[in-house]
Amino acid sequence: MQTIYIDVLIVLNLYVNFFLLRTAAGLTHSPLKNLRCAAASVYGSLYSLLILAPELPPVVAVLVRLFAAFTITAAAFGFHGRVRLLINTGAFFAANFILAGLMYAVYPMLAAGRVHFNNSYFYIDFSLMILVVTTAALYAAVYAARYFLDRFSPQTGSYRVIIRSRDRVVELAGLADTGNSLVDFFSGSPVIVCDSSSFPEMAAVTEGKLPRGVRLIPCSTVAASGLMPVFRPDEVLIVNGVSGERKPVDALIGLGNCSGKAIFNPVLLKY
C-alpha cells in the first residue's frame, strides 16, 4: 500500500496549479497577478485531498472536477462574464490535458508505485528535477502553440480600450493593427501604444528621470527606431464596439504619438 504524505500532496498540487493557471493565462492573453494566482493555487490544492477519500462515482467525480475548475479560474482571473469564464476554464483544462500527456510520457522514468490516482487527482512521490523539467516542457509546448495560433486570423473592427492606472481611468478609441508587433522582452507581454497626452504623468521626465513604474524598451517603425516609455497599468479592457464584449488583456502601455488612439495587436483579441 502506498504511503501518501499530506505535505507533499499539497505542495505538489499548489505548484502544479500555479503553472497550469499561468499556462491558461498565456493561452488566452489574460492578465493574471502573482498574488491572485498563488491564492487560487492554494484554494485548488485543497481539492487534492479528495485523493484520500473513498472512490467517488464517476459522475460525481466529474461534477466535482468541473466545479473545482470553474471556481479556481474565477478566483484567479475574476468574473468578466460567462463567456470569458468558459474560455479561461477551457484553457485551464487544456493545460491539464497537456500536463497529463507529459506525465504519461515520463511515467516510465518513475519507479513502480510512486504514482497514485484517485477521484481524478494524482499523487507522485516525485523527483524535483522531473517535476521542473515536465512543467518547463509544458510551458514550451503551450507557448509554441500560442505562437502558431497567433499567426492566423487577425481580427479587425471597432474597439474601445479602457486603461486603469493608479487613480486614473482613460478610455480611448482602439485600433487593431498587425503592424504593432511590439512585445516587452522581460515579461513577454504585448505593448498597446497610446498617445502620450493620455498619460501626461507617465510621460513627464523630471531632471532626466522617468516617473516611477516607467521604463524604456527599444522599438522601431518604418521611419525610425528608438526607445519607448512603457508601464504596466492596473487593468486593461478591450471592448468590442459591436457586441460590447469586454476582454481583459495582459499588456503594457507604451507612450507615443497615436493621434489619441490606442493601437494594439489583434492577437490580444483571440480567445
PAZAPA-4460 file (N, C-alpha, C; in steps of 0.05 Angstrom, whole numbers, plus 32768, in hexadecimal, padded with zeros to 4 digits):
% residues 271
    n_x    n_y    n_z   ca_x   ca_y   ca_z    c_x    c_y    c_z   seq   type   mol
   8011   7FE8   8000   8000   8000   8000   8012   8019   8000     1      M     A
   800C   802C   7FEF   801C   8043   7FEC   8017   8057   8003     2      Q     A
   802C   8063   800E   802A   8078   8022   8028   8093   8014     3      T     A
   8013   80A2   801C   800F   80BD   8010   8016   80D2   8026     4      I     A
   8028   80E3   8020   8030   80F8   8033   801F   8111   802D     5      Y     A
   8010   811B   8041   7FFE   8132   803C   800E   814A   8033     6      I     A
   8025   8150   8040   8034   8168   8039   803E   8167   801C     7      D     A
   8047   814F   8013   8050   814C   7FF7   8038   814F   7FE4     8      V     A
   8021   8144   7FEC   8009   8145   7FDB   8001   8162   7FD7     9      L     A
   8000   8172   7FED   7FF7   818E   7FEB   800B   819E   7FDB    10      I     A
   8025   819B   7FE1   803A   81AB   7FD3   803A   81A4   7FB5    11      V     A
   8038   818A   7FAF   8038   8182   7F93   8021   818F   7F84    12      L     A
   8009   818E   7F8F   7FF2   8198   7F81   7FF2   81B7   7F80    13      N     A
   7FFD   81C3   7F95   7FFF   81E1   7F95   8012   81E9   7F7E    14      L     A
   8028   81DC   7F7C   803C   81E2   7F67   802F   81DD   7F4B    15      Y     A
   8022   81C6   7F48   8017   81BF   7F2E   8000   81D3   7F27    16      V     A
   7FEF   81D9   7F3A   7FD9   81EC   7F35   7FE4   8208   7F2C    17      N     A
   7FF9   8211   7F3A   8004   822B   7F33   800D   822B   7F16    18      F     A
   801B   8217   7F0D   8025   8216   7EF1   800E   8211   7EDD    19      F     A
   7FFA   8202   7EE5   7FE3   81FE   7ED3   7FD4   8218   7ECF    20      L     A
   7FD0   8228   7EE4   7FC3   8241   7EE2   7FD4   8255   7ED1    21      L     A
   7FEE   8255   7ED5   8000   8265   7EC5   7FFE   825D   7EA8    22      R     A
   7FFC   8243   7EA3   7FFA   8239   7E87   7FE0   8242   7E7B    23      T     A
   7FCA   8240   7E8A   7FB0   8249   7E80   7FB0   8267   7E7A    24      A     A
   7FBE   8277   7E8B   7FC0   8293   7E85   7FCF   8299   7E6C    25      A     A
   7FE4   8289   7E67   7FF3   828C   7E4E   7FE3   8284   7E35    26      G     A
   7FD2   8270   7E38   7FC2   8267   7E22   7FAD   827C   7E1A    27      L     A
   7FA2   828A   7E2E   7F8C   829D   7E28   7F94   82BA   7E29    28      T     A
   7FAE   82BF   7E2D   7FB8   82DB   7E30   7FA9   82EA   7E46    29      H     A
   7FA3   82DB   7E5B   7F94   82E7   7E72   7FA7   82F0   7E87    30      S     A
   7FA1   8307   7E94   7FB3   8311   7EAA   7FAF   82FF   7EC2    31      P     A
   7FC5   82F9   7ED0   7FC4   82E9   7EE8   7FDA   82F1   7EFB    32      L     A
   7FD2   82FE   7F11   7FE5   8307   7F25   7FEF   82F0   7F36    33      K     A
   8008   82F2   7F3E   8014   82DC   7F4D   8005   82D6   7F67    34      N     A
   7FFC   82EA   7F75   7FEE   82E6   7F8E   7FD4   82D7   7F8A    35      L     A
   7FC5   82DF   7F76   7FAC   82D0   7F70   7FB1   82B4   7F66    36      R     A
   7FC6   82B1   7F56   7FCD   8296   7F4C   7FD5   8284   7F64    37      C     A
   7FE4   828F   7F77   7FED   827F   7F8E   7FD5   8278   7F9F    38      A     A
   7FC3   828C   7FA4   7FAB   8286   7FB5   7F99   8271   7FA8    39      A     A
   7F95   8273   7F8E   7F84   8260   7F80   7F92   8244   7F80    40      A     A
   7FAC   8244   7F7F   7FBB   822A   7F80   7FB8   821D   7F9B    41      S     A
   7FB9   822D   7FB0   7FB5   8222   7FCB   7F99   8216   7FCE    42      V     A
   7F86   8226   7FC4   7F6A   821C   7FC5   7F67   8202   7FB5    43      Y     A
   7F72   8202   7F9D   7F70   81EA   7F8C   7F7E   81D2   7F98    44      G     A
   7F94   81D6   7FA6   7FA3   81C0   7FB2   7F93   81B1   7FC7    45      S     A
   7F7F   81BF   7FD4   7F6F   81B2   7FE8   7F5E   819C   7FDD    46      L     A
   7F56   819E   7FC3   7F46   8189   7FB6   7F56   816F   7FB3    47      Y     A
   7F71   8172   7FB4   7F81   815A   7FB0   7F7E   8146   7FC8    48      S     A
   7F73   8150   7FDE   7F6E   813F   7FF5   7F59   812A   7FEF    49      L     A
   7F4A   812E   7FDA   7F36   8119   7FD2   7F43   80FF   7FCA    50      L     A
   7F5D   8100   7FC5   7F6B   80E7   7FBE   7F6B   80D3   7FD6    51      I     A
   7F67   80DF   7FEE   7F66   80CE   8006   7F4B   80C3   800C    52      L     A
   7F36   80CE   7FFE   7F1B   80C6   8003   7F15   80AB   7FF4    53      A     A
   7F00   809D   7FFD   7EF8   8086   7FED   7EF1   808D   7FD0    54      P     A
   7EF5   807A   7FBE   7EF0   8080   7FA2   7ED4   8089   7F9D    55      E     A
   7ED1   80A1   7F90   7EB7   80AC   7F8A   7EAB   80A0   7F71    56      L     A
   7E91   809F   7F6E   7E85   8097   7F55   7E8F   80A9   7F3E    57      P     A
   7E93   809E   7F26   7E9F   80AE   7F10   7E91   80C8   7F0B    58      P     A
   7E76   80C9   7F0C   7E67   80E1   7F07   7E6D   80F6   7F1C    59      V     A
   7E6E   80EE   7F35   7E73   8100   7F4B   7E90   810B   7F49    60      V     A
   7EA3   80FA   7F42   7EBF   8102   7F3F   7EC1   8117   7F29    61      A     A
   7EB3   8113   7F13   7EB4   8127   7EFD   7EA8   8141   7F06    62      V     A
   7E91   8140   7F14   7E84   8159   7F1D   7E95   8168   7F30    63      L     A
   7EA2   815A   7F42   7EB4   8167   7F55   7ECC   8174   7F47    64      V     A
   7ED6   8165   7F33   7EED   8170   7F23   7EE5   8189   7F14    65      R     A
   7ECD   8189   7F08   7EC3   81A0   7EFA   7EBF   81B8   7F0D    66      L     A
   7EB3   81B3   7F24   7EAF   81C8   7F37   7EC9   81D4   7F40    67      F     A
   7EDD   81C3   7F45   7EF7   81CC   7F4E   7F04   81DD   7F38    68      A     A
   7F03   81D4   7F1F   7F0F   81E3   7F09   7F03   81FE   7F06    69      A     A
   7EE8   8200   7F06   7EDB   821A   7F03   7EE1   822D   7F19    70      F     A
   7EE1   8223   7F32   7EE6   8235   7F49   7F03   823D   7F4B    71      T     A
   7F15   822B   7F43   7F32   8232   7F43   7F38   8248   7F2F    72      I     A
   7F2D   8245   7F17   7F32   8259   7F02   7F24   8273   7F09    73      T     A
   7F0D   8272   7F15   7EFF   828B   7F1D   7F0F   8299   7F33    74      A     A
   7F1A   828A   7F45   7F2B   8296   7F5A   7F44   82A2   7F4F    75      A     A
   7F4F   8295   7F3A   7F68   829F   7F2F   7F64   82B7   7F1D    76      A     A
   7F51   82B5   7F0A   7F4E   82CA   7EF6   7F37   82DE   7EFB    77      F     A
   7F26   82D8   7F10   7F0F   82E9   7F14   7EF9   82E1   7F02    78      G     A
   7EE1   82EC   7F07   7ECA   82E6   7EF6   7EC5   82FD   7EE3    79      F     A
   7EC8   82F8   7EC9   7EC3   830C   7EB4   7EAE   8302   7EA0    80      H     A
   7E9B   82F5   7EAA   7E86   82EA   7E99   7E88   82CC   7E96    81      G     A
   7E72   82BF   7E8F   7E72   82A2   7E8C   7E83   8298   7E76    82      R     A
   7E84   82A7   7E5F   7E94   829E   7E49   7EB1   829E   7E50    83      V     A
   7EBB   82B4   7E5D   7ED7   82B6   7E64   7EDE   82A0   7E79    84      R     A
   7ECB   829A   7E8B   7ED0   8285   7E9F   7ED3   826A   7E91    85      L     A
   7EC1   8265   7E7D   7EC3   824C   7E6F   7EDE   8249   7E5F    86      L     A
   7EE6   825F   7E53   7EFF   825F   7E44   7F17   825A   7E57    87      I     A
   7F18   8268   7E6D   7F2E   8265   7E80   7F2F   8249   7E8B    88      N     A
   7F17   823E   7E92   7F15   8223   7E9D   7F1D   820F   7E88    89      T     A
   7F15   8213   7E6F   7F1D   8201   7E59   7F3B   8201   7E55    90      G     A
   7F48   8219   7E58   7F65   821A   7E56   7F72   820C   7E6D    91      A     A
   7F66   820E   7E85   7F71   8200   7E9C   7F6F   81E2   7E99    92      F     A
   7F59   81D8   7E8E   7F56   81BC   7E88   7F6A   81B3   7E73    93      F     A
   7F6E   81C4   7E5E   7F81   81BD   7E49   7F9D   81BA   7E55    94      A     A
   7FA5   81CC   7E67   7FBF   81CA   7E74   7FC1   81B0   7E84    95      A     A
   7FAB   81A9   7E92   7FAA   8190   7EA1   7FAF   8178   7E8F    96      N     A
   7FA2   8178   7E77   7FA5   8161   7E65   7FC1   815F   7E5A    97      F     A
   7FCD   8176   7E55   7FE9   8176   7E4B   7FFC   816B   7E60    98      I     A
   7FF7   8175   7E79   8008   816B   7E8F   8005   814D   7E93    99      L     A
   7FEB   8144   7E92   7FE6   8127   7E95   7FF5   8117   7E80   100      A     A
   7FF5   8121   7E67   8004   8114   7E52   8022   8113   7E57   101      G     A
   802C   8129   7E62   8049   8129   7E68   804F   8116   7E7F   102      L     A
   803D   8116   7E93   8042   8103   7EA9   8041   80E6   7EA0   103      M     A
   802F   80E0   7E8D   802F   80C5   7E82   8049   80BF   7E73   104      Y     A
   8054   80D3   7E66   806D   80CF   7E58   8084   80C9   7E6A   105      A     A
   8085   80D6   7E82   809B   80D2   7E95   8095   80BB   7EA9   106      V     A
   807D   80B0   7EA7   8075   809B   7EBA   8089   8084   7EBB   107      Y     A
   8094   807A   7EA4   80A8   8065   7EA6   80C1   806C   7EB6   108      P     A
   80C6   8086   7EBA   80DD   808E   7EC9   80D9   808C   7EE7   109      M     A
   80BF   8089   7EEF   80B9   8087   7F0B   80B7   806A   7F14   110      L     A
   80C0   8065   7F2C   80BF   804A   7F37   80A2   8041   7F3B   111      A     A
   809D   8027   7F38   8082   801D   7F3C   8078   8024   7F57   112      A     A
   805F   802C   7F59   8053   8032   7F73   8056   804F   7F7C   113      G     A
   8065   805F   7F6D   806A   807B   7F75   8054   808D   7F6B   114      R     A
   8042   8084   7F5A   802C   8094   7F50   8012   8087   7F59   115      V     A
   8000   8098   7F64   7FE6   808E   7F6D   7FD0   80A1   7F63   116      H     A
   7FBB   8096   7F56   7FA4   80A5   7F4C   7F8B   809D   7F5C   117      F     A
   7F7B   80B0   7F63   7F61   80AB   7F6F   7F4F   80C4   7F6D   118      N     A
   7F36   80C0   7F65   7F23   80D7   7F63   7F2E   80ED   7F51   119      N     A
   7F3B   80E6   7F3C   7F46   80F8   7F27   7F5D   8109   7F31   120      S     A
   7F69   8102   7F48   7F81   8110   7F52   7F97   80FC   7F54   121      Y     A
   7FB0   8107   7F51   7FC7   80F4   7F52   7FDB   80FD   7F68   122      F     A
   7FEA   80E9   7F71   7FFF   80EE   7F85   8018   80E1   7F7A   123      Y     A
   802E   80F0   7F7B   8048   80E5   7F73   805C   80E9   7F89   124      I     A
   8069   80D4   7F90   8081   80D7   7FA2   8097   80DF   7F8F   125      D     A
   8098   80FA   7F8A   80A5   8103   7F72   80C3   810A   7F75   126      F     A
   80D0   8109   7F5F   80EB   8114   7F5D   80E8   8132   7F55   127      S     A
   80F4   8144   7F64   80F1   8160   7F5E   80FA   8166   7F42   128      L     A
   8110   8159   7F39   811A   815F   7F1E   8106   8157   7F09   129      M     A
   80F9   813F   7F0C   80E5   8137   7EF8   80CE   814A   7EF8   130      I     A
   80C5   8154   7F0F   80AE   8167   7F10   80B6   8181   7F02   131      L     A
   80CD   818B   7F07   80D6   81A4   7EFB   80D8   81A1   7EDD   132      V     A
   80E4   818B   7ED4   80E8   8187   7EB7   80CC   8183   7EA9   133      V     A
   80BA   8176   7EB7   809F   8171   7EAB   8090   818B   7EA8   134      T     A
   8090   819C   7EBD   8081   81B6   7EBB   808F   81C8   7EA8   135      T     A
   80A9   81C7   7EA6   80B7   81D8   7E92   80B0   81CF   7E76   136      A     A
   80AD   81B5   7E71   80A5   81AB   7E57   8088   81B3   7E51   137      A     A
   8077   81B3   7E66   805B   81BD   7E63   805B   81DA   7E5A   138      L     A
   806B   81EB   7E67   806C   8207   7E5F   8075   820A   7E42   139      Y     A
   808A   81FB   7E3B   8095   81FD   7E20   8080   81F4   7E0B   140      A     A
   8072   81DE   7E11   805E   81D4   7DFE   8047   81E8   7DFA   141      A     A
   803E   81F3   7E11   8027   8206   7E0F   802F   8220   7E00   142      V     A
   8046   822A   7E06   804D   8243   7DF9   8054   823F   7DDC   143      Y     A
   805E   8227   7DD5   8061   8221   7DB8   8046   8220   7DAA   144      A     A
   8032   8214   7DB7   8017   8213   7DAC   800B   822F   7DAB   145      A     A
   8010   823F   7DBF   8006   825B   7DC0   8012   826B   7DA8   146      R     A
   802C   8267   7DA3   8039   8275   7D8D   802D   826D   7D73   147      Y     A
   8028   8253   7D70   801C   8249   7D57   8000   8254   7D52   148      F     A
   7FF0   8253   7D67   7FD4   825D   7D65   7FD3   827B   7D5F   149      L     A
   7FE6   828A   7D6B   7FE5   82A7   7D68   7FEC   82B0   7D4B   150      D     A
   7FF6   829E   7D3B   7FFD   82A6   7D20   7FE5   82A7   7D0D   151      R     A
   7FCE   829C   7D16   7FB8   829A   7D04   7FA0   82AB   7D0E   152      F     A
   7F8F   82B1   7CFA   7F76   82BE   7CFF   7F77   82D7   7D0F   153      S     A
   7F87   82EB   7D07   7F86   8305   7D15   7F6A   8311   7D13   154      P     A
   7F61   831E   7D29   7F46   8329   7D2A   7F47   8347   7D28   155      Q     A
   7F33   8352   7D1A   7F30   836F   7D18   7F14   8376   7D1F   156      T     A
   7F0F   8390   7D24   7EF4   8399   7D2C   7EF6   83B2   7D3C   157      G     A
   7EE0   83B8   7D4A   7EDF   83D0   7D5A   7EE3   83C9   7D77   158      S     A
   7EF6   83D6   7D84   7EFC   83D0   7DA0   7F01   83E9   7DB0   159      Y     A
   7EFD   83E6   7DCA   7F05   83FA   7DDE   7F18   83EC   7DF1   160      R     A
   7F2C   83FB   7DFB   7F40   83F1   7E0E   7F3D   8401   7E27   161      V     A
   7F38   83F3   7E3D   7F35   8400   7E57   7F4D   83F8   7E68   162      I     A
   7F5B   840D   7E72   7F74   8408   7E81   7F71   8415   7E9C   163      I     A
   7F76   8405   7EB1   7F76   840F   7ECC   7F92   840E   7ED8   164      R     A
   7F9C   8425   7EE0   7FB6   8427   7EEB   7FB6   8439   7F04   165      S     A
   7FBB   842D   7F1B   7FBA   843C   7F34   7F9E   8448   7F37   166      R     A
   7F9B   8462   7F39   7F81   846E   7F3D   7F75   8479   7F24   167      D     A
   7F80   8472   7F0D   7F76   847C   7EF3   7F6A   8465   7EE2   168      R     A
   7F54   846C   7ED5   7F48   8459   7EC1   7F46   8468   7EA7   169      V     A
   7F53   845D   7E93   7F53   846A   7E78   7F46   8458   7E64   170      V     A
   7F34   8463   7E54   7F27   8453   7E3F   7F2E   845F   7E24   171      E     A
   7F39   844E   7E12   7F42   8457   7DF8   7F35   8446   7DE2   172      L     A
   7F34   8452   7DCA   7F2C   8442   7DB3   7F42   842E   7DAD   173      A     A
   7F3A   8415   7DA9   7F4E   8400   7DA4   7F52   83FB   7D86   174      G     A
   7F6A   83F5   7D7F   7F71   83EE   7D63   7F80   83D4   7D63   175      L     A
   7F74   83BF   7D58   7F81   83A5   7D56   7F94   83A6   7D3D   176      A     A
   7FAE   83A3   7D42   7FC1   83A7   7D2C   7FD7   8392   7D2F   177      D     A
   7FD9   8380   7D1B   7FEE   836C   7D1C   800A   8378   7D19   178      T     A
   800B   8391   7D11   8025   839E   7D10   8031   83A4   7D2B   179      G     A
   8021   83A3   7D40   802B   83A6   7D5B   8033   838B   7D66   180      N     A
   804C   8384   7D62   8056   836A   7D6C   8068   836E   7D84   181      S     A
   8066   8385   7D91   8078   838B   7DA7   8071   837A   7DBF   182      L     A
   8085   836C   7DCA   8082   835B   7DE1   8098   8361   7DF5   183      V     A
   8091   8362   7E0E   80A5   8367   7E23   80B6   834E   7E26   184      D     A
   80D0   8352   7E24   80E3   833B   7E25   80E2   832D   7E40   185      F     A
   80DF   833C   7E56   80E2   832F   7E70   80C9   831F   7E78   186      F     A
   80B1   832A   7E73   8099   831D   7E7B   808B   830D   7E65   187      S     A
   8092   8313   7E4C   8085   8306   7E35   806A   8312   7E2F   188      G     A
   8062   8327   7E3D   8048   8333   7E39   8047   8346   7E21   189      S     A
   8032   8345   7E10   8030   8358   7DFA   802D   8374   7E05   190      P     A
   8034   8388   7DF4   8033   83A4   7DFC   801D   83B2   7DEC   191      V     A
   800A   83BE   7DFA   7FF6   83CF   7DED   8001   83EB   7DEC   192      I     A
   8003   83F6   7DD4   800F   8411   7DD1   7FF9   8426   7DD3   193      V     A
   7FFC   8439   7DE5   7FE8   844E   7DE9   7FF6   8469   7DE6   194      C     A
   7FE5   847D   7DE2   7FEF   8498   7DDF   7FFA   84A2   7DFA   195      D     A
   8012   84AE   7DFA   801E   84B8   7E13   800C   84CB   7E22   196      S     A
   7FFC   84DA   7E14   7FEB   84EE   7E21   7FD5   84E1   7E32   197      S     A
   7FD0   84C7   7E2E   7FBC   84B9   7E3E   7FC6   84B3   7E5A   198      S     A
   7FE0   84B2   7E5E   7FEC   84AC   7E78   8003   84C0   7E7D   199      F     A
   7FFD   84DA   7E80   8012   84EE   7E84   8024   84E8   7E9C   200      P     A
   8019   84DD   7EB1   8029   84D8   7EC9   803D   84C2   7EC4   201      E     A
   8038   84B0   7EB1   804B   849A   7EAB   805F   84A3   7E96   202      M     A
   8058   84B7   7E86   806A   84C0   7E71   807D   84D6   7E7A   203      A     A
   8077   84E2   7E91   8088   84F8   7E9B   80A3   84EE   7EA4   204      A     A
   80B8   84FB   7E9C   80D3   84F5   7EA4   80DE   850C   7EB5   205      V     A
   80E5   8507   7ECE   80EF   851C   7EE0   810C   8517   7EE6   206      T     A
   811D   852B   7EDF   813A   852A   7EE4   8146   8510   7ED8   207      E     A
   813C   8509   7EC0   8146   84F2   7EB2   813D   84D7   7EBD   208      G     A
   812B   84D7   7ED1   8121   84BE   7EDD   8105   84B8   7ED4   209      K     A
   8100   849E   7ECE   80E6   8496   7EC6   80D4   8494   7EDF   210      L     A
   80BA   8497   7EDC   80A7   8494   7EF2   80A9   8477   7EFD   211      P     A
   80A0   8474   7F16   80A1   8459   7F23   808F   8446   7F13   212      R     A
   809A   842E   7F0E   808C   841A   7EFF   808F   841A   7EE1   213      G     A
   809D   842F   7ED7   80A1   8431   7EBA   80BD   8429   7EB3   214      V     A
   80C1   841B   7E9E   80DB   8414   7E94   80DB   8415   7E76   215      R     A
   80F3   8413   7E6A   80F5   8416   7E4D   80FB   83FA   7E40   216      L     A
   80EE   83F6   7E29   80F4   83DE   7E1A   80F9   83E6   7DFD   217      I     A
   810A   83D7   7DEF   8110   83DE   7DD3   80F8   83D9   7DC1   218      P     A
   80F4   83EA   7DAD   80DE   83E6   7D9A   80E7   83F2   7D80   219      C     A
   80DA   83EA   7D6A   80E1   83F5   7D50   80C8   83F7   7D3F   220      S     A
   80C8   840B   7D2E   80B2   840F   7D1B   80BE   8410   7CFF   221      T     A
   80AD   8414   7CEB   80B7   8416   7CCF   80CB   842D   7CCD   222      V     A
   80C6   8442   7CDB   80D6   845B   7CD7   80EE   845C   7CEA   223      A     A
   80EC   8451   7D02   8102   8454   7D15   8102   843E   7D2A   224      A     A
   8116   843F   7D3B   8117   842D   7D52   8120   843D   7D6A   225      S     A
   811A   8432   7D82   8122   8440   7D9A   8118   8432   7DB3   226      G     A
   8113   8441   7DC8   8109   8436   7DE1   80EE   8440   7DE8   227      L     A
   80DC   842F   7DF1   80C1   8437   7DF8   80BC   8433   7E16   228      M     A
   80B1   8447   7E24   80AA   8444   7E40   8091   8431   7E42   229      P     A
   8093   841E   7E54   807D   840C   7E59   8078   8409   7E77   230      V     A
   805F   8402   7E7E   8059   83FC   7E9A   8043   83E7   7E9A   231      F     A
   8041   83DA   7EB1   802C   83C5   7EB4   8014   83D2   7EC4   232      R     A
   7FFD   83D4   7EB7   7FE6   83DF   7EC4   7FD9   83CB   7ED8   233      P     A
   7FC6   83D4   7EE7   7FB8   83C2   7EFA   7FA4   83B0   7EEB   234      D     A
   7F99   83BA   7ED5   7F85   83AA   7EC6   7F83   83B5   7EAA   235      E     A
   7F80   83A3   7E96   7F7A   83AB   7E7B   7F63   839A   7E70   236      V     A
   7F4F   83A7   7E65   7F38   839A   7E59   7F35   83A3   7E3C   237      L     A
   7F32   8390   7E2A   7F2C   8396   7E0E   7F0E   8390   7E0B   238      I     A
   7EFF   83A4   7E03   7EE2   83A1   7E00   7EDA   83A0   7DE3   239      V     A
   7ECC   838B   7DDA   7EC3   8389   7DBF   7EAC   839D   7DBB   240      N     A
   7EAF   83AF   7DA7   7E9C   83C4   7DA2   7E81   83B9   7D98   241      G     A
   7E80   83A1   7D8D   7E68   8395   7D82   7E5A   8384   7D97   242      V     A
   7E68   8371   7DA2   7E5C   835E   7DB5   7E5C   8368   7DD2   243      S     A
   7E6E   837B   7DD8   7E70   8385   7DF3   7E80   8373   7E05   244      G     A
   7E8C   835D   7DFB   7E9C   834B   7E0C   7EB4   835A   7E16   245      E     A
   7EB9   8356   7E30   7ED0   8363   7E3D   7EE5   834D   7E43   246      R     A
   7EFC   834F   7E36   7F11   833B   7E3A   7F29   8347   7E49   247      K     A
   7F2E   833D   7E62   7F46   8346   7E70   7F5E   833A   7E63   248      P     A
   7F73   8349   7E5F   7F8B   833F   7E52   7FA4   8345   7E62   249      V     A
   7FB8   8335   7E5E   7FD2   8338   7E6A   7FE3   8348   7E57   250      D     A
   7FE7   8362   7E5D   7FF6   8373   7E4A   8003   838A   7E5A   251      A     A
   8019   8394   7E4F   8026   83AD   7E58   801B   83C4   7E48   252      L     A
   801E   83DC   7E52   8016   83F4   7E43   8030   8403   7E3B   253      I     A
   8032   8407   7E21   8048   8417   7E16   803F   8433   7E0F   254      G     A
   8050   8446   7E12   8049   8462   7E0D   8056   846C   7DF4   255      L     A
   8045   8475   7DE1   8050   847F   7DC8   803D   8494   7DBC   256      G     A
   803D   8496   7DA2   802C   84AA   7D94   8018   849A   7D83   257      N     A
   8000   8497   7D8E   7FEB   8486   7D81   7FD2   8495   7D7A   258      C     A
   7FD2   84AF   7D7A   7FBA   84BF   7D74   7FA3   84B8   7D85   259      S     A
   7FA8   84B4   7D9F   7F93   84AE   7DB2   7F88   8492   7DB2   260      G     A
   7F95   8480   7DA3   7F8B   8464   7DA2   7F9C   8452   7DB3   261      K     A
   7F92   843A   7DB7   7FA2   8424   7DC4   7FA5   840F   7DAF   262      A     A
   7FBE   840A   7DA7   7FC4   83F7   7D91   7FCE   83DD   7D9D   263      I     A
   7FC0   83C7   7D97   7FC7   83AD   7DA3   7FC8   8398   7D8D   264      F     A
   7FD7   8383   7D93   7FD8   836C   7D80   7FBE   835C   7D83   265      N     A
   7FB2   8354   7D6D   7F99   8344   7D6E   7F9B   8329   7D7C   266      P     A
   7FB4   8320   7D81   7FB6   8306   7D8F   7FAB   8308   7DAC   267      V     A
   7FAA   8321   7DB6   7F9E   8325   7DD1   7F80   831F   7DD2   268      L     A
   7F73   831E   7DBA   7F57   8319   7DB9   7F50   82FC   7DB8   269      L     A
   7F64   82EB   7DB4   7F5F   82CF   7DB1   7F59   82C2   7DCC   270      K     A
   7F44   82B2   7DCC   7F3C   82A1   7DE3   7F37   82B3   7DFB   271      Y     A
***
